[in-house]
């Protein structure tokens, strides 16, 4: 196929341009399996190795500079080394990193989350969104006395709660029932067939599954049915909480029982949080011998300090509205550029994902996998243009991006249409 030949040429140019990244992977592979310790970062023939980041730019081992449109898979909302975040970290380090005790910082960040997210009455901190989701499921099972969990095909709730395709051997052994995203009837059937459902765990927009938005009525239907069956509704907003001042639960007007958070909320430090209704969260109250939730770094001062600085001084409610409005405008503009091709972006606000089809996407299975070579060609073309994104098509905006930077992306995609348009329409 001509498209495959063009992709091969593109990869050959990539290989010639990045010999130092290739050599680094070989060195790393001697001490780490595949030279990797974070699976999502690997791609063939070898991944780029970055040496520095500043604002919205990344520098690699071969001396190239990229505009960062991946933003640490949504976590680098503040960009790289934001001065306010850096100052907060510097002050925290000066006062002692590990204090072996409660600090004032954890309560301050907790109060900010309670104020920001309407469904939260109390909160617990973890070190990642994965941990937050594990904690949420444990809380739901203990509170309801049930053991089953409804999740969705293509959903991702962390490295041990991944439900794409056939799942993974890495998943923790919960009793899981799979429903289809944007299909309330599939959930209704499971609730009637199984009386042991403790919770419905759902992303209000699928993140890793392709930035697929919830259809009108879907989340409302989950809320109604969960209440009717005595089941808790958990929103995984680890990725989506940045899409509105109070998360998508605020924007969409659907209130879950529990919400999980992470990514940018730690100001770039490892972070996760579980929040929700007081009577559910009260299970963790150590004064009453409740559920034990340990974790050496749950309240580490670096995450707490960076998180506070970010919410108080940088990602205010007004800034959240502005950034996501910019993202909506950009996505519409990119889709206009891509009209001649069987490709389009889905998502909302500051997070979006490319799909190699012009057809509507309601669930992950709607995105064709037999056209991934087109998506790959798009990825390597953007690298040649100095644009860094995820090979799977994920794009996330960060606050330091300027209109000039956004226009660079538009121009690069216009060049893709002009250069590869004929190949993109191949069967």
Secondary structure, DSSP 8 states (H G I E B T S, - for coil): -HHHHHHHHHHHHHHHHTHHHHHHHHHHTTTSGGG-SSGGG--SS----EEEEEBTEEEETTS-EEEESSTGGGT-TT-BS-HHHHHHHHHHHHT-S--SS--HHHHHHHHHHHHH-TT-SEEEEESSHHHHHHHHHHHHHHHHS--EEEEETT-BSSTTSB-STT--TTS---EEEEE-TT-HHHHHHHHHH-TTEEEEEE-SEESTTT-EE--TTHHHHHHHHHHHTT-EEEEE-TTGGGGSTTHHHHHHT---SEEEEEGGGGTTS--EEEEE-HHHHGGG-GGGT------TTTT-HHHHHHHHHIIIIIS-HHHHHHHHHHHHHHHHHHHHHGGGTT-EEEEETTEEEEES-SS--SSGGGS-STTHHHHHHHHHHHHHTTEE--TT-EEE--TT--HHHHHHHHHHHHHHHHHHHHHHT--
